[in-house]
Structure formats: structure tokens, C-alpha cells
Amino acid sequence: MNGSNRIEPKTLKGFRDYLPEAMIPREWLIDTARRVYRSYGFSPIDTPALEYLEILTGKGSEETDKQLYKFQDHGGRWVGMRFDLTVPLARFAAQHIAQLGTPFKRYHIASVWRGENTQRGRYREFMQCDFDTIGTHALAADIETTLVIHDLFQALQIRDFTIKVNNRLVLTGMLELFGLAEKATPILRALDKLAKIGREKVAAEMVAAAGATPEQADRVLQLSEISGTNDQVLSQLGQLVEGREKAQAGVAKLADLVSAVLAAGIENERVRITPSIARGLDYYTGTVFETFLDKLPGIGSVCSGGRYDNLAGLYTKEELPGIGASLGLDRLLAALEELQLVQKVGTPAAVFIPFFDANRLHDYLRLAAQIRAVGVGVEFYPEPKKLGQQLKYADRRGFRLAVIAGENEFAASTCQIKDLATAQSTTVPLADVPKAIVEQLQR
């Protein structure tokens, strides 16, 4: 092919390629989430990337409808690419719940697509790591959701995070009191943007988009600005909602949730009742969650969700209440990179074996197999090049250790284990290499 016909290699705006140094921590996050979800009994499922368009539209918000990737397929059917994993779950549950039974606990780790403006840590194709419980109204499921979020961040070795919780019953009950019940959807969508655009712009949106008066918008924002310890917030909310049955039920659920997670061993400051948390999607009806990194709050919530008691009712007469949350994988990775908590490596293997002696191929392969047998990843260089050249390759890819053996070492039944970060080497009998490597990696 001549130069004039060559296609420029480039990715679409809002999409990205993942090189090994990006994929390795990404897969670590996915594996960790999968392990935590399984520890609570959540089972894996998958659904198609494409759904009938009617399955997806009108289920999230007006904004997500605009962001949908949609088209007509070869058969003339209108289809859309899923914008989250919750709406496909509602369709999935309605279709299969008779076979699955309730309560049904699932996790789903897969890509979703939204044609939105790109921002830090957010692309038009991104992966969600969801877990949900379908088929129960029990508050125990809301409590367990909180515990899973907590355990997930602990397993990711993130110590400084806060799970902010609220209940849509409190918000909708108070909107009734303020005379805004019929305008709840645009009001809550505006409130969900409070952390991003600030009080003044949220108030303006409530007036312009929802038709609230400036006084009504101010009352909603005063409610959202209640702060303090959980006990203080509950006390203030309790006084505000007195006589409002729906809102009182929401406050009671928040109190029960917080006391339960404390009894389960979560630190008191880790879960905070935050009246400004609304969640912008229309289908939430009860408890809502957003999780923030204390050292990087500006990046936004990295794990969000809530209770959606009516979503599956669009597809079935059977009542299928649900509760769950989603880990924002790409946003969290961007945050961890900014906090320098992600190690940049180009290989998943910890050990590198250079091909030093061209006559010892079988010995190298045997040694690599012995190291892998104790659960340690090994890469063997395929060509007998100069040692310095091979060690440069190893250093560039981020191996932790190199196992070096040439003619003299094999003759003495020894080898060198070199720490590639410190350049320190230790001579070890060949028979002891696997054990010595495990011990060194555990230090």
C-alpha cells in the first residue's frame, strides 16, 4: 500500500486504547471487585451490548436519552447501546426471574456507552462494576450494599473514603411540603449537580427547568445543606419532617442503616448521612449512595447507586424491587493515578529470566516452570542476547526480580536473584530458587 492510501491510525474522540500499564491496574480493580462481590454471594451475569431501543429510552433521564448511541440495524429495528447496567438488569430480571427465584443477587462487570462530553477520568465508553439484589424491600439489603461498598474500598487498599447516604423518601416528602411534588424529577436532577456547579447555578436551574420560585429553590437547598454528625443530621431532619409520613419513613430508614453498619464494624465517620445526595437518574426511590475519596473530592463519586423499587415494573406485572451500586472503574483509576497509588508496570509477571547461555534452553524452561509452580509469574526472554540488553528490557517493563544463570552458575548449581529496583543480587542454590523468590516478594 502506498503512502497516499494509508489510513491514519487514531481512536474516536471520547474513546481510548489501553496499553499494558493501564490494563494491569484495571484488571486488578476488576479482580478485586469480583472477589468482594462473590464473598457476599453475588452471582455473575451478562447481557447484550445492544438492546431494543424501547428497553433503554425513558429509563434513566432526559440527558441519558440524548446521550444514547442508537441506530437502525440491518433488519430495520431501532436498537441502542446500553448506557448503564441497571436498565438491562431490570429487563433481564423480568425475563428470567421465574427461573432464578428471589432474592436474586448478581454482579455484572461490562462496558457501557454514553455520547457525553468527555471529562477527567470519564470517556464515552467506560466500564461499570455493578452488584444488585433483586426481589426484596428489606432494609437488610440496603445495609448489605453499604457493607459491600466499604469492603470493596478496603480491599482496594484505599483508606481515605466516605460513603455518603441519603433517602429519596426524605427528599420527595420534603418536596411535597414545599409544594414541589409534581416537579420532583427536574428538581432532583438539578440538586444532583450541586457539587459540580454550585448553589447559585443549581438554584437557577430549579427555577428555569423545574418552574420553582426562587423561595422554593432556596428551601430545597437549605434542606440539602444540613450537615454535622449523623446524629445531628438525623435530629435536624426529624424536626423538619415531623408530620410528613413519607419523609419520616426515610429518616427512620437512614437511622436504622447507620446503626446497623456501625454494629457490623464500620467506623463511625466512614458512612455519612448527606441530605444533598439525590442521584440524577429518575428510577431511584429509596436509599441512595455516593462514595468520595477524601483526598480527591473534585473527581466526583467513584461508587454510586441506590434503591429502585419500580424499575422492573416497566417490563413485568411482578413486583421486583431492587438495590445496588456501581463502581466507576475508569474514574477511580484516574483518581488512583493522580494520588500515585497505581504502580506503572508493563508486565503482570514479577520475575524475569534472561536467556544468558544459548546451550541451556531446557534448563531455563525447567527453572521457569518450577517458579510458576509456586504461584509466581515468570517471563523468559526468547533470544540469547547480551545480558545488559535483556536487563534493560526487564527494567523498562517493571519486573521486580531477575533470575540470572550462565554457564558458571549452572556448573555450580546456583543462580543470582537480582532485585531490579535496588540492583542488589543474592546467590542462591538452584533447588532453593522458588522458595527464595516467594520470600523476597513477600518482604
C-alpha positions as a printed Julia matrix, in Angstrom:
443×3 Matrix{Float64}:
   0.0     0.0    0.0
   1.46    3.4   -0.94
   1.56    6.33   1.44
  -1.38    8.18  -0.13
  -3.72    5.22   0.61
  -2.52    4.57   4.13
  -5.16    5.11   6.85
  -4.14    7.24   9.8
  -4.27    5.13  12.97
  -6.33    7.08  15.53
  -9.11    6.48  18.05
 -12.53    8.13  18.08
 -12.95   11.18  20.3
 -14.04   10.08  23.77
 -12.62    6.57  23.35
  -9.21    5.17  24.26
  -6.81    2.28  23.83
  -5.45    0.58  26.93
  -1.75   -0.2   26.95
  -0.44   -2.87  29.36
   0.49   -0.34  32.05
  -3.16    0.83  32.04
  -4.72   -2.61  31.71
  -2.76   -4.23  34.55
  -4.18   -1.99  37.34
  -7.56   -2.04  35.56
  -7.68   -5.83  35.71
  -6.53   -5.71  39.34
  -9.51   -3.47  40.16
 -11.89   -5.8   38.31
 -10.48   -8.91  40.0
 -10.77   -7.24  43.42
 -14.37   -6.16  42.81
 -15.25   -9.65  41.59
 -13.72  -11.23  44.7
 -15.59   -8.9   47.08
 -18.93   -9.35  45.3
 -18.56  -13.12  45.35
 -17.75  -13.06  49.08
 -21.3   -11.77  49.69
 -22.9   -14.37  47.43
 -23.46  -12.24  44.31
 -23.51  -14.32  41.1
 -22.16  -13.22  37.69
 -24.42  -12.47  34.72
 -24.01  -10.81  31.32
 -26.4    -9.11  28.89
 -26.03   -7.94  25.26
 -24.36   -4.61  24.47
 -27.35   -3.86  22.22
 -30.96   -3.72  23.4
 -34.2    -2.81  21.67
 -34.34    0.98  21.86
 -37.63    0.94  23.77
 -35.92   -1.02  26.55
 -33.44    1.84  27.13
 -35.27    5.1   26.41
 -37.09    6.91  29.19
 -35.5     4.82  31.92
 -32.61    7.0   33.07
 -33.17   10.69  32.44
 -33.74   13.08  29.57
 -29.98   13.6   29.5
 -29.16    9.9   29.16
 -31.73    9.59  26.37
 -29.83   12.3   24.49
 -26.52   10.52  25.1
 -27.72    7.14  23.8
 -25.91    5.6   20.87
 -28.82    4.42  18.72
 -29.28    3.25  15.15
 -31.32    1.01  12.88
 -29.81   -2.43  12.29
 -29.93   -4.38   9.04
 -33.43   -5.62   9.83
 -34.73   -2.08  10.26
 -35.1    -2.43  14.05
 -34.19    0.53  16.25
 -31.58   -0.55  18.77
 -29.42    1.21  21.35
 -26.16    0.56  23.16
 -26.66    0.19  26.91
 -25.85    3.38  28.86
 -25.67    1.59  32.21
 -26.07   -1.95  33.56
 -29.13   -1.31  35.74
 -31.75   -0.9   32.99
 -30.62   -4.11  31.24
 -30.77   -5.81  34.66
 -34.42   -4.8   35.04
 -35.22   -6.33  31.64
 -33.11   -9.41  32.49
 -34.87   -9.9   35.83
 -38.34   -9.53  34.33
 -37.42  -12.09  31.67
 -35.69  -14.7   33.86
 -36.81  -14.23  37.48
 -39.16  -17.23  37.44
 -36.12  -19.42  36.79
 -33.78  -17.53  39.14
 -36.06  -17.03  42.17
 -35.84  -14.17  44.68
 -33.97  -12.61  46.26
 -31.55  -12.72  43.34
 -28.07  -11.25  43.87
 -25.99  -10.52  40.8
 -22.84   -8.72  39.76
 -22.1    -7.55  36.23
 -18.78   -6.13  35.02
 -19.0    -4.79  31.46
 -18.67   -1.76  29.17
 -21.4     0.84  28.67
 -21.62    3.77  26.25
 -22.78    7.38  26.57
 -22.23   10.1   23.99
 -21.43   12.73  26.6
 -18.77   15.42  26.82
 -15.51   13.85  27.92
 -14.01   14.9   31.25
 -11.23   13.89  33.61
 -11.44   10.15  34.17
 -14.56    9.76  32.0
 -14.88    8.52  28.43
 -17.76    7.71  26.09
 -17.03    4.02  26.52
 -16.4     3.03  30.11
 -16.7     0.01  32.31
 -19.06   -0.42  35.25
 -18.73   -2.98  38.03
 -22.28   -3.39  39.36
 -23.81   -5.5   42.08
 -27.54   -5.65  42.87
 -30.11   -7.5   44.96
 -33.47   -8.03  43.25
 -36.76   -9.09  44.81
 -36.78   -7.67  48.35
 -37.85   -4.47  50.1
 -35.88   -5.44  53.22
 -33.62   -2.75  54.66
 -31.06   -5.51  55.26
 -30.33   -5.41  51.52
 -29.62   -1.65  51.73
 -27.37   -2.26  54.73
 -25.51   -5.03  52.92
 -24.99   -2.75  49.92
 -23.25   -0.27  52.23
 -21.08   -3.05  53.66
 -20.08   -4.25  50.18
 -19.02   -0.72  49.15
 -16.99   -0.42  52.35
 -15.3    -3.81  51.92
 -14.57   -3.07  48.27
 -12.58    0.07  49.07
 -10.82   -1.67  51.94
  -9.83   -4.49  49.57
  -8.52   -1.89  47.11
  -6.31   -0.61  49.96
  -7.99    2.8   49.86
  -8.22    4.15  53.39
  -9.48    7.72  52.97
 -13.01    7.48  51.59
 -16.51    8.43  52.7
 -19.8     6.74  51.78
 -22.48    9.45  51.67
 -26.05    8.21  52.02
 -29.49    9.75  51.76
 -33.02    8.54  51.14
 -35.24    9.7   48.29
 -38.25    9.38  50.63
 -36.86   12.29  52.65
 -36.36   14.39  49.53
 -39.71   13.63  47.91
 -41.54   14.07  51.22
 -39.98   17.48  51.72
 -40.74   18.49  48.13
 -44.41   17.77  48.87
 -44.14   20.08  51.89
 -42.57   22.79  49.7
 -45.32   22.42  47.07
 -42.93   20.89  44.53
 -44.17   17.3   44.38
 -45.13   17.49  40.7
 -41.75   19.0   39.85
 -39.7    16.4   41.77
 -37.86   14.95  38.75
 -36.27   18.18  37.41
 -35.7    19.45  40.97
 -33.76   16.32  41.97
 -31.81   16.32  38.71
 -30.73   19.88  39.44
 -29.89   19.04  43.07
 -27.69   16.16  41.89
 -25.41   18.75  40.22
 -24.79   20.71  43.43
 -21.2    19.5   43.94
 -20.34   20.13  40.28
 -21.85   23.56  39.55
 -22.54   25.11  42.95
 -25.55   26.53  44.79
 -26.25   29.55  42.6
 -26.4    27.61  39.32
 -28.47   24.82  40.87
 -30.98   27.36  42.18
 -31.16   28.97  38.73
 -31.76   25.57  37.1
 -34.54   24.77  39.57
 -36.25   28.0   38.59
 -35.65   27.71  34.84
 -36.08   23.96  34.25
 -38.49   23.0   37.04
 -40.52   26.17  37.36
 -39.78   26.57  41.07
 -39.91   30.01  42.64
 -36.63   31.4   44.0
 -38.03   30.92  47.51
 -38.86   27.25  46.84
 -35.42   26.62  45.36
 -33.84   28.22  48.41
 -35.82   25.96  50.77
 -34.68   22.85  48.89
 -31.08   24.0   49.03
 -31.36   24.79  52.76
 -32.51   21.2   53.29
 -29.53   19.9   51.29
 -27.11   21.99  53.33
 -27.93   20.36  56.66
 -24.65   18.97  57.99
 -22.95   17.65  61.09
 -22.55   14.23  62.66
 -25.03   11.54  61.7
 -26.89   12.08  64.98
 -27.04   15.83  64.42
 -28.29   15.43  60.83
 -30.93   12.9   61.91
 -32.09   15.24  64.67
 -32.44   18.21  62.29
 -34.18   16.11  59.65
 -36.51   14.64  62.26
 -37.68   18.11  63.26
 -38.17   19.18  59.62
 -40.2    16.14  58.55
 -42.48   15.98  61.57
 -45.97   15.11  60.36
 -44.78   14.08  56.87
 -45.24   10.31  56.84
 -43.16    9.54  53.74
 -40.24   11.71  54.8
 -40.37   10.35  58.37
 -40.08    6.82  56.96
 -36.98    7.9   55.04
 -35.35    9.38  58.14
 -36.11    6.21  60.11
 -34.53    4.05  57.4
 -31.4     6.22  57.43
 -31.15    5.91  61.22
 -31.54    2.13  61.06
 -28.99    1.81  58.26
 -26.33    3.82  60.07
 -26.79    1.98  63.37
 -26.61   -1.38  61.56
 -23.38   -0.65  59.67
 -21.79    0.61  62.88
 -22.82   -2.64  64.59
 -21.18   -4.51  61.69
 -17.87   -2.82  62.48
 -17.68    0.15  60.1
 -16.03    3.25  61.55
 -18.45    5.98  62.61
 -17.08    8.64  60.22
 -16.96    6.32  57.2
 -20.71    6.5   56.43
 -22.24    9.99  56.49
 -25.89   10.99  56.11
 -25.8    13.76  53.49
 -29.16   15.39  52.53
 -27.7    16.86  49.31
 -27.17   13.4   47.78
 -30.02   12.93  45.28
 -28.69   10.83  42.33
 -29.79   12.19  38.97
 -31.42    9.09  37.48
 -35.2     9.04  37.71
 -35.64    5.46  38.85
 -34.29    5.79  42.43
 -36.96    5.55  45.15
 -35.23    4.98  48.49
 -31.67    4.79  49.83
 -29.05    6.44  47.59
 -25.25    6.23  47.86
 -22.25    8.16  46.6
 -18.66    7.38  47.58
 -15.94   10.02  47.56
 -12.17    9.89  48.02
 -11.36   12.27  50.87
  -8.07   13.4   49.29
  -9.6    13.97  45.85
 -13.26   15.01  46.22
 -13.19   17.03  42.99
 -13.14   13.92  40.82
 -16.69   13.11  41.96
 -18.31    9.94  43.2
 -16.42    6.75  42.38
 -19.09    4.3   43.57
 -22.79    5.2   43.42
 -26.19    3.57  43.5
 -29.41    3.16  45.39
 -32.82    1.54  45.68
 -35.11    1.38  42.65
 -38.36   -0.3   43.63
 -40.32    0.31  40.42
 -37.89   -0.09  37.52
 -38.71   -3.69  36.56
 -42.43   -2.81  36.64
 -41.94   -1.43  33.13
 -41.42   -4.99  31.88
 -43.47   -7.24  34.17
 -46.52   -7.25  36.46
 -44.46   -8.97  39.13
 -43.08   -6.65  41.8
 -39.28   -6.74  41.62
 -37.75   -4.13  43.94
 -34.0    -3.71  43.68
 -30.99   -2.15  45.39
 -27.4    -1.94  44.22
 -24.37    0.15  43.39
 -21.78    0.58  40.65
 -18.03    1.07  40.93
 -16.87    3.72  38.45
 -13.8     1.84  37.28
 -12.23    4.39  34.94
 -12.91    7.36  37.2
 -11.42    5.51  40.17
  -8.35    4.54  38.14
  -7.83    8.17  37.13
  -8.06    9.14  40.8
  -5.62    6.45  41.91
  -3.16    7.58  39.24
  -3.45   11.18  40.44
  -2.87   10.04  44.03
   0.1     7.95  42.81
  -1.43    4.78  44.21
  -1.11    2.84  40.93
   2.2     1.2   40.12
   3.23    1.71  36.49
   4.35   -1.65  35.13
   4.21   -3.17  31.67
   4.04   -6.8   32.73
   1.91   -8.87  35.11
   4.86  -11.19  35.85
   7.11  -10.48  38.84
  10.16  -12.44  37.65
  12.31  -12.17  34.53
  14.72  -14.87  33.37
  17.24  -13.68  30.76
  18.39  -16.13  28.08
  22.08  -15.95  29.05
  23.56  -19.27  27.92
  22.4   -20.39  24.43
  23.12  -24.05  25.27
  20.85  -24.13  28.33
  17.38  -23.55  26.86
  15.9   -26.64  28.54
  17.39  -25.67  31.92
  15.88  -22.16  31.7
  12.48  -23.54  30.77
  12.63  -26.03  33.66
  13.6   -23.26  36.11
  10.76  -21.01  34.9
   8.27  -23.86  35.33
   9.46  -24.51  38.89
   8.95  -20.83  39.8
   5.49  -20.74  38.22
   4.59  -23.89  40.19
   4.76  -21.84  43.44
   2.34  -19.26  42.04
   4.77  -16.62  40.75
   4.57  -15.23  37.21
   7.72  -15.58  35.07
   8.73  -14.25  31.67
  11.62  -15.95  29.86
  13.38  -13.9   27.19
  13.16  -15.73  23.84
  16.6   -14.87  22.39
  20.14  -15.29  23.81
  21.14  -11.63  23.52
  23.66   -9.72  25.63
  22.7    -9.7   29.32
  22.77   -5.92  29.62
  20.36   -5.59  26.72
  17.95   -8.08  28.3
  18.12   -6.39  31.72
  17.26   -3.02  30.09
  14.17   -4.72  28.64
  13.29   -6.09  32.09
  13.75   -2.73  33.8
  11.6    -0.94  31.21
   8.69   -3.32  31.8
   8.82   -3.19  35.58
   9.78   -6.73  36.64
  10.67   -6.93  40.32
  13.28   -9.68  40.17
  15.63  -11.2   37.6
  16.94  -14.76  37.93
  20.37  -14.85  36.27
  22.2   -18.07  35.49
  25.01  -18.6   33.0
  27.47  -21.38  32.35
  29.35  -20.85  35.65
  26.16  -20.72  37.74
  24.73  -23.87  36.18
  28.05  -25.66  36.74
  27.87  -24.7   40.44
  24.09  -25.4   40.66
  23.44  -21.79  41.72
  21.94  -18.63  40.29
  21.69  -14.95  41.13
  18.42  -13.34  42.18
  18.66   -9.64  41.35
  16.3    -7.01  42.76
  15.78   -4.75  39.76
  14.77   -1.76  41.9
  17.86   -1.79  44.14
  20.28   -3.68  41.82
  21.22   -5.92  44.77
  21.93   -9.57  43.94
  21.85  -12.71  46.07
  23.4   -16.06  45.14
  21.02  -18.95  45.79
  21.23  -22.74  45.16
  19.15  -23.66  42.1
  17.0   -26.03  44.15
  16.06  -23.19  46.52
  15.19  -20.57  43.88
  11.36  -20.88  44.0
  11.27  -20.64  47.8
  13.75  -17.74  47.86
  11.73  -15.8   45.28
   8.49  -16.21  47.24
  10.22  -14.99  50.41
  11.75  -12.0   48.64
   8.46  -10.96  47.02
   6.71  -11.07  50.41
   9.11   -8.6   52.03
